[in-house]
Amino acid sequence: MSNQYNYSFIELTNKVVDDDDDDHNNKANENGDVELILSQKRVNREILKIIGDAKATLTFISMMSQHTDPQLVNALNDAVTRGVHVNVYHSENPYVRPTAAEQKNKQFYSCSRSTDTAETTPGSTSSTMTSSSSMSMSMSFKVIPMHGEKVFDFISFLGYGIYISPFKRNVTHSRFIVNDTHCMLGGVDFNKKCEVETYVQHAIKFSIQNHPSAEFIHIQQQVEHLVSELTSKGHLHNYSPSPSRSPSHSNSLVASSGVNCSAYESIIRMIQQAKHHIFIENQYFQHEGMLSAIAKRQMQCPSLQVVFVGNYHFRINPYHPGTLLWWAGMSLVATHMIRTETMKGLAYLCDQGCNFEFRTYRGKYTHNKIFIVDHGRSFAMGTFNLHTRGFDVGNDCEIGVLLNDSNSGSTSSKDHHQEEKKDGNAGDDHISSTGGNSITSMASEYITSVMKETEILSPHFYYNNCNKNK
């Protein structure tokens, strides 16, 4: 790894940051916090901030970013002008028809420019050099092609008119952005189409500055390895996070790729160690292995509470499959198929005798992939859907982070559990914050806010006999 990368973590104060908390967020960044960045609008702003704060290097990979947006183009060009070495990667997207600019950029284009260089036109394959200044600047852009040998097993026949081909291979579904001081994972797409009230997408941002913390030094090293892997190979098809020398249940980057399933293994381990509460917010609920682990753990711990937050009205999604052929009824067909997958997953849990709540946002679509055990004792967030494509080896490439709160003990979890038992119903007071500067505090604050914004979906929607199995 180049010496220009200078990553190290400091002790972390965890906050949940929303759209109206700019002043607090700026202060939090200075203090080196881990933050949940709530809403696509806020994610867009944080991406621009990370680009604007870059000093030496910037690496950005996404799947839904609008790379021709003037704000993003200007921010990247400004970074290059400042002497930042910029690498931008965009995954071929089977769910969205490529734009003309994306179609042009099937190969690398490099901009070797000086301080006086004329601007590079987005989407071009070359640039014009107009000066011989001693400062060297560069930017590369690459579209990462599909990979793998499997064809789509998920709404594949809708490929006609929606995908280029119904036989598309697997995608690099990973999203993250890293500069010299910060890393952001999760829903890291620069996309203004999704800046709507009805779209729920969040990200998690780390400050990576001086004076490393022992708890997070491994993630620092993994970030370096991740960036090195991407920049050297140009893709993450065979990426595996560098192994931890710490205990197996530690803070770590986790992934899914052609050779790795550490995301699945880590979240299964979270579930197996759950004592009081499992909270999962996800776009889909299909992975039978994951759902089976939840049901099994609840059989071992009958008092374990399970809360899912997902989708029922899938057409709210701005990039809902079939939208381009709505006039042919394909949007309705896609909705039916995706919903059926989720409902079958929930019915499977009912068949296993699992007691759970399935909640949905009121008039909103969640694109999040968040897993929380015991109100934040363990917290995972990334790009992995609760689907075979998101977790199984050889399918989509995913990246995320697993955090464990070393300061949280059984006391806080028991307190939460007693409050839930006393309350008896989901609602505003169903889950309360533990307080304090910890992963637990951040996760609890988030769960509380989600419970206020969501409502329980009646079991008869996904399983007529669900109540008989409870």
HUGIPE-V478295 format. One line per field, one symbol per residue. ss: DSSP state (2 for helix, 1 for strand, 0 for the rest). psi: psi as a letter, one per 30 degrees, with the letter a starting at -180 (. if undefined). burial: # if it has 9 or more other C-alpha atoms within 8 Angstrom, else .. Layout:
ss = ???
psi = ???
burial = ???
//
This chain:
ss = 00000000000001111000022222222220011111022222222222222000111111000000022222222222200011111110000000022222000011001000000000000000000000001111111100100000000222200000000001010001110001111100000000000011011111100000000022222222222222222000000000000000000111110000022222222222000011111100100222222222222200001111110002220000002222220222222222222222222222200000111110001100111112220111110001022220000011111111000002222222222222200000000000000022222222222222211100222000022220
psi = kkffkikkklkkkklkkafgheeeeeeeeefhlkkkjkkeeeeeeeeeeeeffkeelkkkklfgkjfgkeeeeeeeeeeeefgkjkjkkkkkjffkkkleeeeehflkkkjjllfgklkkkkflgllkkglhlfkkklkkkkkkllllfklkgjhefgfjfelekfgkalljfkklkkafflkklbiikjjffghlfgkjkllkkkkjalikkefgeeeeeeeeeeeeeefefglgehkkkklkflleilklkllkafgkhfeeeeeeeeefgkeekkkkklelifjeeeeeeeeeeeeeiffkkkkkjakeifffkfhkkfefhefggfeeeeeeeeeeeeeeeeeeeeffgkklkjllkjglkkglikkkkhggekkkkbgjlilefffkkfblklkakkkkjffkafeeeeeeeeeeeeeflkaegeklkfllileeeeeeeeeeeeeffllkkkffefjegefff.
burial = ....#.####.########.....#..##..#############..##.###.############..#...##.#######################...##..#..########.#..#..###.#.#.#....#########.#.#..##..##.###.###.#.#########################.##...###########..##..################..####.###..#.....###############.#######.#.############..######.##.....########..#.#...####.##..#######.###.###########.##..#####..#########################.################..#...###.##.##..#......###....############..##.##.#.#..##..#....
//
